[in-house]
Amino acid sequence: MKTKPRRVVGTVLSEHRTSMGIVRYRWWEGSITVELLLTDEPTAILAVVPGNDRARRPAVD
């Protein structure tokens, strides 16, 4: 039986460098945050979206 490794709350899913700074996607229990990191400013949370470990798949007829 295969088990899926458990994510740790606050895990960084990905980071991308943009002209405005670094955009970071982070997983939290029940949601994912989109954060903007600037060099001299505190982290700005741009969005919080619902999320979970199960992939959302379209219904198959």
Backbone as CSV, one residue per row, in Angstrom:
resi,resn,N_x,N_y,N_z,CA_x,CA_y,CA_z,C_x,C_y,C_z
1,MET,0.841,-1.175,0.000,0.000,0.000,0.000,0.890,1.244,0.000
2,LYS,0.659,2.119,-0.967,1.419,3.367,-1.039,0.717,4.433,-0.214
3,THR,1.501,5.183,0.521,0.925,6.312,1.244,1.540,7.590,0.706
4,LYS,0.747,8.605,0.667,1.167,9.908,0.173,1.854,10.664,1.311
5,PRO,3.010,11.268,1.063,3.630,12.038,2.141,2.753,13.217,2.544
6,ARG,2.699,13.490,3.837,1.888,14.589,4.350,2.626,15.901,4.146
7,ARG,1.907,16.899,3.704,2.492,18.228,3.584,2.545,18.879,4.957
8,VAL,3.525,19.698,5.152,3.646,20.486,6.367,2.967,21.830,6.112
9,VAL,2.186,22.289,7.067,1.494,23.565,6.926,2.513,24.664,6.654
10,GLY,2.242,25.484,5.648,3.149,26.558,5.264,4.139,26.161,4.180
11,THR,4.003,24.947,3.632,4.913,24.469,2.599,4.849,25.363,1.365
12,VAL,6.013,25.747,0.838,6.076,26.541,-0.387,5.883,25.602,-1.570
13,LEU,4.856,25.870,-2.372,4.572,25.048,-3.542,5.422,25.465,-4.734
14,SER,5.591,26.787,-4.914,6.451,27.290,-5.986,6.753,28.759,-5.755
15,GLU,7.836,29.218,-6.374,8.222,30.629,-6.342,8.609,31.051,-7.744
16,HIS,8.242,32.291,-8.104,8.546,32.808,-9.434,9.045,34.241,-9.308
17,ARG,10.158,34.537,-9.943,10.697,35.905,-9.939,9.972,36.707,-11.018
18,THR,9.479,37.883,-10.635,8.817,38.789,-11.576,9.514,40.143,-11.503
19,SER,9.112,41.068,-12.350,9.705,42.402,-12.324,9.356,43.158,-11.041
20,MET,8.274,42.759,-10.356,7.860,43.427,-9.118,8.443,42.788,-7.862
21,GLY,8.937,41.579,-7.963,9.456,40.865,-6.803,9.274,39.370,-7.003
22,ILE,9.224,38.638,-5.918,9.049,37.185,-5.982,7.616,36.856,-5.597
23,VAL,6.951,36.053,-6.430,5.600,35.578,-6.135,5.740,34.162,-5.602
24,ARG,5.153,33.927,-4.441,5.248,32.617,-3.784,3.855,32.049,-3.575
25,TYR,3.704,30.768,-3.886,2.466,30.035,-3.632,2.743,29.117,-2.447
26,ARG,1.909,29.215,-1.388,2.146,28.455,-0.166,0.877,27.716,0.247
27,TRP,1.032,26.460,0.670,-0.095,25.620,1.083,-0.340,25.748,2.571
28,TRP,-1.606,25.953,2.933,-2.050,25.961,4.326,-3.186,24.970,4.443
29,GLU,-3.528,24.571,5.618,-4.630,23.621,5.830,-5.912,24.229,5.280
30,GLY,-6.387,23.725,4.151,-7.643,24.192,3.561,-7.531,25.356,2.591
31,SER,-6.312,25.900,2.381,-6.190,27.012,1.447,-4.769,27.123,0.897
32,ILE,-4.641,27.931,-0.146,-3.351,28.247,-0.743,-3.261,29.762,-0.809
33,THR,-2.123,30.324,-0.385,-1.944,31.767,-0.467,-1.004,32.117,-1.608
34,VAL,-1.245,33.282,-2.204,-0.365,33.843,-3.216,0.250,35.071,-2.561
35,GLU,1.580,35.064,-2.428,2.269,36.117,-1.690,3.247,36.847,-2.604
36,LEU,3.440,38.135,-2.360,4.429,38.927,-3.081,5.503,39.338,-2.095
37,LEU,6.743,38.955,-2.386,7.872,39.299,-1.527,8.685,40.392,-2.187
38,LEU,8.800,41.509,-1.509,9.609,42.633,-1.980,10.829,42.732,-1.070
39,THR,11.900,43.315,-1.559,13.136,43.350,-0.785,13.028,44.141,0.515
40,ASP,12.413,45.318,0.488,12.392,46.173,1.675,11.033,46.249,2.371
41,GLU,10.094,45.456,1.947,8.740,45.524,2.482,8.350,44.174,3.085
42,PRO,7.386,44.171,3.997,6.869,42.890,4.499,6.134,42.145,3.380
43,THR,6.003,40.857,3.530,5.301,40.034,2.548,3.853,40.491,2.415
44,ALA,3.394,40.662,1.179,2.008,41.041,0.912,1.256,39.808,0.429
45,ILE,0.117,39.518,1.032,-0.720,38.398,0.585,-1.661,38.934,-0.480
46,LEU,-1.505,38.435,-1.697,-2.313,38.895,-2.825,-3.648,38.181,-2.910
47,ALA,-3.677,36.894,-2.530,-4.915,36.117,-2.627,-4.851,34.918,-1.705
48,VAL,-6.022,34.486,-1.259,-6.176,33.237,-0.512,-7.271,32.463,-1.218
49,VAL,-6.931,31.276,-1.696,-7.914,30.472,-2.429,-8.109,29.139,-1.721
50,PRO,-9.328,28.602,-1.743,-9.559,27.295,-1.132,-8.712,26.245,-1.826
51,GLY,-8.218,25.309,-1.079,-7.423,24.235,-1.657,-7.369,23.052,-0.715
52,ASN,-7.199,21.880,-1.289,-7.023,20.684,-0.477,-6.101,19.721,-1.216
53,ASP,-5.860,18.545,-0.651,-4.940,17.589,-1.255,-5.546,16.827,-2.427
54,ARG,-6.871,16.821,-2.532,-7.506,16.079,-3.620,-7.578,16.915,-4.869
55,ALA,-7.158,16.335,-5.983,-7.244,17.050,-7.263,-8.710,17.161,-7.669
56,ARG,-9.073,18.305,-8.190,-10.440,18.491,-8.676,-10.492,18.039,-10.118
57,ARG,-11.323,17.062,-10.378,-11.437,16.521,-11.730,-12.860,16.701,-12.221
58,PRO,-12.992,16.987,-13.510,-14.350,17.118,-14.049,-15.073,15.770,-14.010
59,ALA,-16.388,15.849,-13.869,-17.191,14.626,-13.840,-17.132,13.932,-15.208
60,VAL,-17.066,12.627,-15.174,-17.035,11.848,-16.411,-18.416,11.262,-16.632
61,ASP,-18.987,11.519,-17.794,-20.327,10.993,-18.116,-20.254,9.573,-18.588
